[in-house]
Amino acid sequence: FNENFEYPTRPDLMDWTEDHYPEHPSLVKDDSKAEDISFFHASSMAVRPDVLDVGCGFGGLTLALSTALPECTILGLEIRPKVTEYVRLRIIAQRKQHPGQYQNCSVLRTNAMKYLPNYFAKSSLEKMFICFPDPHFKRKNHPRRIISERLLTEYAFLLKPHVGRLYCITDVKDLHAWHVDKCDTHPLFRKLTEQEMDDDPCVTLMKSTTEEGKKVTREGKFGHEMYYAVYRRMNDDEAT
Ligand code: SAM
């Protein structure tokens, strides 16, 4: 990939209004204040993303979360330029087809392993989804995995203490074991119980609306399975 990404030097310099959420229900429009820097910050803050679909692929989950979480602002992150453009056009088409809907979701082309703290402030995220990430099977490529001790610390920084949730799903059993090992041993994450996962409608969505999840369901009868876990970002004083 062309790694020449543009990115803001600080999250508060990012304008989420124009390119991403121009008709977001929480956006106050006032042309007379458009030049006012504090109005810019307040407007962008009102629509800044709080749910990330990391490595969103073709955007099935990003769109599904938009309707499932109408109070939230969803952002799909994707590194491949053509795939990002596909999702952007898919969202525009859905907005046209369903007036008033899908205004709270968008897509951004970036390398999620490098630039998250440039875009998102401390404790600003409700949920992060990591669905069917690239497995990087070879041991020498394990540092390229999107769940690692270092990146979990970054995710903990971005997620809201006590309530923030990290969702991980894969069809690769060994990779799931890696995810669980890294998250279980991280002091700021605690695994949800089976009951807590059953009570969370987003768990069903990450299985049923991701392109990869759909593939597994289609091929399920041949022993293809999905493995998943959800973690809560603990309070700093709960950490072990
Ligand atoms: N989450 C989708 C799903 O479940 O259907 C897509 C899964 S696909 C196997 C993994 C996606 O992550 C690919 O579209 C890939 O381009 C994207 N990706 C890989 N590394 C990334 C990175 N560092 N930042 C953003 N996206 C990345």
Boltz pocket constraint, residues with backbone or C-beta under 6 A from the ligand:
constraints:
  - pocket:
      binder: B
      contacts: [[A, 54], [A, 55], [A, 56], [A, 57], [A, 58], [A, 77], [A, 78], [A, 79], [A, 80], [A, 83], [A, 110], [A, 111], [A, 112], [A, 113], [A, 114], [A, 130], [A, 131], [A, 132], [A, 133], [A, 134], [A, 210], [A, 211], [A, 212], [A, 213]]
      max_distance: 6.0
